[in-house]
Amino acid sequence: MSSKKTNIYLLRHGLPEGDNCLRGITDFAITELGLEQMEVAVDNLQFDVVITSPLSRCSYFAQQLAIKQMVNFIENPDLAEMNFGDWDGELLSVLFDEPNANIMRFFEAPYDVTPPNGETMTHFNQRVTKVFNSLCKQYLGKQVLLVTHAGVIREIVQFVLGIPPHLSCHQSLHLDYASLIKISVIEDKDQLYFRLHL
């Protein structure tokens, strides 16, 4: 196999404002505690590039870290959380209290239910796996930090493990704020091989 080994680190944002909301693409700010959580998560790690969701709960810390480590800082919209449409930014207590709430059915079977005026699960999966594949190829041999969201990380982990998209693991994989996951990538004859480190 080729010696071109890449390490991709997936960092979920720390505690943001808007707790108990379905945040989605609503741009809640990061809290001081959230920043501290993220700093602890990547302590003693050095990266070649920091790539982030444009939402401020990710990008604020990512930019500060890139400046500190004197590496490139890149915002990529495909690393943003799922767009939950009319549900986006709403309190979960309100959403689940609605009569015949589709949100419960969405969480049980996300490929069968689409948030009103929101993104389909199929589109979300495709944009996330496409950008992940592209970044793996673009940064072969590098130490890469992706600062993103729980939903995005779940899609990447599912892809790396070879789990078909329709067998969604969104309810099975719990990710604390500032969770950090490492994925080693090895390229051989234009084929990418992944190893997940938990």
C-alpha positions, 0 to 999 in steps of 0.5 A: 500500500501507499505510504500516503496516510491521512489523519482526519479529526472530527470535532463536534462544537462545544456547548452553544447557546440555544440549548434544548433547541433543534439547532440545525442551520440556525446560527447560535453562538458558541458559549465560553464553556463550549470554547473551553471544551473544544480547547481541551479536546484538541490539546497537544494536537497539531494540524496542517489545516483546519476546515469548518462548518460556516456556522459560528458555533464551529467557525469561531473556535476553528478560526482561533485555532488556525491562527494559533497554529499558523495553518490554513483556515477554510469554511466549507458550507457542506460541513454545516448541520442538516437544514431542518426547515420549519423546525430549525431553531425551534424548542424541542419541547414545542416540536414534540408537543405538536399534535401528530408531530412528524418530528417523532417519525423523522427521528424514528425513520429519517429517510421516510420523513422530511422536515417541512421545507427542510433538507431530505436525509438523502441530500444531507447524506450525499453532501456530507459523504461527498465533501468528506471523500473530496477532503480525504483526497485533497489532503493526503498525508496531512493532519486535518481537523474538521470542526462540525456538527453531530449530524455530520459526524454521524454521517461520516462515521456511518460511511467509514464503517460501510453502513448503508445510508438507509440504515441510519445510525443517528439514534444509536451514536451519542456524541457529547459536545466537543467529541473528537473522533480520529479517522486514518485514511490510506490511499492505494491505487486511487482507492481510499481505506478508512480506520476509525479510532474511538 
